[in-house]
Amino acid sequence: MLMESLEKLPKWSIVLIGMLLVLAVGYIDYRTGDYSVFVFYALPVFMVAWFAGLKPGMFISLLAGLARFSADQSLGSLEPVYAWNASQDMIFLILVALLIAYLHKVLE
């Protein structure tokens, strides 16, 4: 039922929902401090890449990576390890977007 509802929505609304989900996960990431909620950033990336395509999925991946980096920076430390972790997380999310968009295209 949810899948059929999302398939009927225009791409811009799926991207908007994805952005709101990234903001929500980013806020939770900020509030939890040093606890990792990284896996939850993959949910909006998966949704947008599947229903809206590769380019919107990449956009949400970059937005999620930026939110993750911002949440890490809010811990007050400017250590280079946070930038390294954020770049690795963003690469993972970009790969998720690429794989999901490709899988959807193949299964269509």
Secondary structure, 3 states (H helix, E strand, C coil): CHHHHHHHCCHHHHHHHHHHHHHHHHHHHHHHCCCCCHHHHHHHHHHHHHHCCHHHHHHHHHHHHHHHHHHHHCCCCCCHHHHHHHHHHHHHHHHHHHHHHHHHHHHC
